[in-house]
Amino acid sequence: MSSDLSLQLMSQLMWMALVIAGPILLFSLVVGVLVSVIQVVTQIQDASLAFVPKLLAVFAALLLFGPWMLKSLVNYASGVIGSIPSLF
């Protein structure tokens, strides 16, 4: 295996990780900002108030995007595993 091929595989892996984690991180970011704005407006400074909605948002994102994430990972893994015979 050449170094160019290994760099290509690693860059594809990093891109896939970013694409897979993106929706969950985006959900958490949006909910965190909304809860922070509500905390500033109401002057409530409680750390658990910000944690619980973000946790629920992450679970909702996993339920919503879970099948797509699994399908993407399986497609990537099958592509990498399928290309193993051509590497040697």
C-alpha positions in Angstrom: 0.0 0.0 0.0 1.4 3.3 -1.0 1.5 6.4 1.2 -0.9 8.2 -1.2 -3.5 5.5 -0.9 -3.2 5.5 2.9 -3.6 9.3 3.0 -6.6 9.1 0.7 -8.2 6.5 3.0 -7.5 8.6 6.1 -8.9 11.7 4.5 -12.1 9.8 3.5 -12.3 8.5 7.0 -12.0 12.0 8.6 -14.6 13.4 6.1 -17.0 10.5 6.9 -16.6 11.1 10.7 -17.3 14.8 10.2 -20.4 14.1 8.1 -21.7 11.5 10.5 -21.1 13.7 13.6 -22.3 16.9 12.0 -26.1 16.6 12.5 -25.7 15.6 16.2 -23.3 18.4 16.9 -25.6 20.8 15.1 -28.6 19.8 17.1 -26.7 20.1 20.3 -25.3 23.5 19.3 -28.7 24.9 18.4 -30.4 23.7 21.5 -27.5 25.0 23.7 -27.7 28.4 22.2 -31.5 28.6 22.5 -31.3 27.5 26.2 -28.6 30.0 26.9 -30.6 32.8 25.4 -33.6 31.7 27.5 -31.3 31.7 30.6 -30.0 35.1 29.9 -33.5 36.5 29.3 -35.0 35.0 32.5 -31.7 35.4 34.5 -31.7 31.8 35.6 -28.1 30.5 36.0 -28.5 26.8 36.5 -26.0 24.4 34.7 -28.4 21.5 34.7 -31.0 23.5 32.9 -28.6 23.7 29.9 -27.5 20.0 30.1 -30.8 18.2 30.0 -32.2 19.8 26.8 -28.9 19.2 25.0 -29.0 15.6 26.1 -32.5 15.2 24.9 -31.6 16.9 21.6 -28.7 14.4 21.1 -31.0 11.5 21.7 -33.6 12.9 19.3 -30.9 13.4 16.7 -29.6 9.9 17.1 -33.1 8.5 16.7 -33.7 10.7 13.7 -30.4 10.3 11.9 -29.3 6.9 13.3 -30.4 4.8 10.3 -28.8 7.2 7.8 -25.6 7.2 9.9 -25.5 3.4 10.0 -26.1 3.2 6.3 -23.3 5.7 5.6 -20.9 3.8 7.8 -21.8 0.4 6.3 -21.3 1.8 2.8 -17.9 3.3 3.7 -16.8 0.1 5.4 -17.9 -2.1 2.6 -16.1 0.1 0.1 -12.9 0.0 2.1 -13.1 -3.8 2.7 -14.0 -4.3 -1.0 -10.9 -2.5 -2.1 -8.5 -4.6 0.0 -7.8 -7.1 -2.7 -6.7 -4.4 -5.1 -4.3 -3.0 -2.6 -1.9 -6.0 -2.8 
